[in-house]
Amino acid sequence: MKAGVLALQGAFREHREVLEALGVHAVEVRTPEQLASIDALLLPGGESTTMTRLLGTSGLREPLVDRIAAGLPTLGTCAG
């Protein structure tokens, strides 16, 4: 299994490191191509307005919505 950590904002590095410590192959996701290659996704918390803008400028918004709607296992954490 390859887990992705959305690496646009928030504590993405720390989330990846925890997954790796648990023996999970984890990658930081910044592009639609990286998103397409994962089996599960972690969404670290961040500021919602900034995250929305970054999802748009990275081209990840639509592919992310599509993958989650198609059943991609996803876990989100809160920044606050």
Backbone as CSV, one residue per row, in Angstrom:
resi,resn,N_x,N_y,N_z,CA_x,CA_y,CA_z,C_x,C_y,C_z
1,MET,0.836,-1.185,0.000,0.000,0.000,0.000,0.878,1.244,0.000
2,LYS,0.477,2.199,-0.796,1.177,3.484,-0.842,0.197,4.565,-0.396
3,ALA,0.545,5.229,0.712,-0.299,6.294,1.247,0.283,7.642,0.857
4,GLY,-0.579,8.544,0.472,-0.152,9.901,0.142,-0.533,10.858,1.255
5,VAL,0.290,11.875,1.428,0.001,12.948,2.364,-0.069,14.232,1.542
6,LEU,-1.215,14.880,1.535,-1.357,16.121,0.780,-0.351,17.133,1.320
7,ALA,0.584,17.541,0.486,1.728,18.343,0.939,1.657,19.777,0.434
8,LEU,0.540,20.421,0.677,0.380,21.809,0.265,0.547,22.767,1.428
9,GLN,0.119,22.345,2.614,0.146,23.203,3.785,-0.028,22.323,5.015
10,GLY,0.321,22.822,6.156,0.131,22.076,7.385,1.323,21.187,7.690
11,ALA,1.140,20.288,8.614,2.231,19.438,9.100,2.374,18.178,8.246
12,PHE,2.477,18.346,6.936,2.540,17.182,6.050,3.785,16.349,6.283
13,ARG,4.901,16.972,6.554,6.145,16.224,6.789,6.003,15.321,8.018
14,GLU,5.448,15.865,9.086,5.260,15.086,10.310,4.277,13.924,10.091
15,HIS,3.226,14.156,9.312,2.281,13.082,9.005,2.980,11.967,8.214
16,ARG,3.782,12.352,7.217,4.517,11.353,6.438,5.458,10.562,7.330
17,GLU,6.161,11.239,8.226,7.115,10.570,9.108,6.422,9.571,10.034
18,VAL,5.235,9.905,10.526,4.494,8.968,11.375,4.098,7.736,10.566
19,LEU,3.596,7.941,9.365,3.239,6.792,8.523,4.445,5.900,8.276
20,GLU,5.578,6.510,7.954,6.790,5.723,7.701,7.230,4.970,8.953
21,ALA,7.099,5.596,10.130,7.457,4.926,11.386,6.566,3.708,11.636
22,LEU,5.352,3.744,11.090,4.421,2.621,11.214,4.641,1.566,10.130
23,GLY,5.607,1.797,9.257,5.918,0.846,8.200,5.127,1.030,6.926
24,VAL,4.465,2.172,6.776,3.668,2.463,5.582,4.538,3.204,4.569
25,HIS,4.485,2.778,3.315,5.166,3.516,2.242,4.375,4.799,2.008
26,ALA,4.959,5.942,2.359,4.251,7.221,2.281,4.967,8.182,1.345
27,VAL,4.179,8.949,0.614,4.725,9.951,-0.301,3.989,11.273,-0.096
28,GLU,4.679,12.356,-0.359,4.056,13.679,-0.320,3.399,13.944,-1.669
29,VAL,2.147,14.361,-1.646,1.364,14.582,-2.870,1.242,16.079,-3.131
30,ARG,1.760,16.487,-4.292,1.682,17.890,-4.715,1.130,18.057,-6.127
31,THR,0.989,16.952,-6.859,0.538,17.019,-8.251,-0.555,15.981,-8.504
32,PRO,-1.359,16.196,-9.549,-2.366,15.193,-9.901,-1.746,13.829,-10.215
33,GLU,-0.564,13.826,-10.799,0.099,12.559,-11.122,0.442,11.785,-9.852
34,GLN,0.926,12.491,-8.841,1.224,11.827,-7.567,-0.054,11.321,-6.917
35,LEU,-1.124,12.094,-6.993,-2.410,11.687,-6.439,-2.903,10.402,-7.104
36,ALA,-2.694,10.289,-8.400,-3.167,9.118,-9.144,-2.441,7.840,-8.738
37,SER,-1.269,7.960,-8.118,-0.452,6.775,-7.831,-0.611,6.227,-6.414
38,ILE,-1.535,6.774,-5.611,-1.641,6.348,-4.217,-2.884,5.487,-3.967
39,ASP,-2.843,4.759,-2.836,-3.937,3.878,-2.455,-4.777,4.434,-1.306
40,ALA,-4.261,5.423,-0.599,-4.955,6.072,0.513,-4.377,7.470,0.657
41,LEU,-5.110,8.359,1.342,-4.678,9.748,1.431,-4.897,10.307,2.831
42,LEU,-3.912,11.035,3.308,-4.014,11.791,4.553,-4.045,13.265,4.201
43,LEU,-4.989,13.998,4.792,-5.115,15.431,4.573,-4.759,16.152,5.870
44,PRO,-3.536,16.680,5.984,-3.183,17.418,7.192,-3.991,18.707,7.277
45,GLY,-4.308,19.108,8.490,-5.058,20.344,8.674,-4.273,21.548,8.179
46,GLY,-4.983,22.575,7.842,-4.387,23.825,7.389,-5.457,24.903,7.400
47,GLU,-5.099,26.085,7.046,-6.053,27.192,6.994,-6.919,27.007,5.753
48,SER,-8.231,26.990,5.922,-9.132,26.565,4.853,-9.079,27.440,3.603
49,THR,-8.993,28.744,3.749,-8.938,29.618,2.577,-7.651,29.380,1.796
50,THR,-6.552,29.282,2.499,-5.270,29.021,1.843,-5.277,27.652,1.178
51,MET,-5.801,26.645,1.876,-5.846,25.297,1.305,-6.693,25.278,0.031
52,THR,-7.812,25.970,0.039,-8.661,26.028,-1.149,-7.913,26.655,-2.324
53,ARG,-7.206,27.733,-2.065,-6.432,28.387,-3.132,-5.319,27.477,-3.653
54,LEU,-4.621,26.828,-2.745,-3.521,25.948,-3.150,-4.026,24.741,-3.936
55,LEU,-5.173,24.211,-3.569,-5.750,23.107,-4.341,-6.061,23.546,-5.760
56,GLY,-6.533,24.774,-5.916,-6.824,25.300,-7.251,-5.577,25.533,-8.076
57,THR,-4.585,26.191,-7.495,-3.382,26.516,-8.261,-2.515,25.293,-8.557
58,SER,-2.637,24.253,-7.754,-1.838,23.036,-7.982,-2.485,22.109,-8.997
59,GLY,-3.747,22.380,-9.344,-4.466,21.490,-10.260,-4.988,20.238,-9.566
60,LEU,-4.979,20.224,-8.238,-5.401,19.041,-7.493,-6.885,19.019,-7.131
61,ARG,-7.549,20.145,-7.194,-8.927,20.214,-6.696,-9.842,19.175,-7.344
62,GLU,-9.993,19.193,-8.635,-10.906,18.266,-9.313,-10.448,16.811,-9.196
63,PRO,-9.159,16.503,-9.449,-8.735,15.106,-9.283,-8.944,14.595,-7.859
64,LEU,-8.739,15.457,-6.865,-8.936,15.063,-5.476,-10.409,14.757,-5.208
65,VAL,-11.289,15.628,-5.639,-12.729,15.398,-5.469,-13.130,14.091,-6.147
66,ASP,-12.642,13.867,-7.359,-12.985,12.661,-8.114,-12.488,11.394,-7.416
67,ARG,-11.239,11.400,-6.957,-10.674,10.206,-6.297,-11.407,9.885,-5.003
68,ILE,-11.720,10.911,-4.203,-12.427,10.670,-2.950,-13.834,10.156,-3.235
69,ALA,-14.513,10.755,-4.218,-15.864,10.306,-4.585,-15.855,8.874,-5.088
70,ALA,-14.749,8.452,-5.689,-14.623,7.086,-6.214,-14.236,6.092,-5.125
71,GLY,-14.040,6.579,-3.888,-13.787,5.646,-2.796,-12.376,5.610,-2.242
72,LEU,-11.524,6.565,-2.619,-10.171,6.588,-2.080,-10.237,6.717,-0.558
73,PRO,-9.670,5.768,0.201,-9.660,5.902,1.659,-8.918,7.193,2.046
74,THR,-9.568,8.039,2.837,-9.047,9.360,3.159,-9.246,9.660,4.640
75,LEU,-8.208,10.238,5.247,-8.273,10.669,6.633,-7.818,12.111,6.704
76,GLY,-8.619,12.968,7.307,-8.261,14.364,7.476,-8.013,14.663,8.953
77,THR,-7.026,15.509,9.214,-6.766,15.947,10.578,-7.013,17.447,10.661
78,CYS,-7.157,17.935,11.868,-7.496,19.337,12.090,-6.275,20.135,12.541
79,ALA,-6.150,21.339,12.037,-5.041,22.207,12.436,-5.313,22.863,13.775
80,GLY,-6.538,22.958,14.192,-6.860,23.663,15.420,-7.443,22.762,16.407
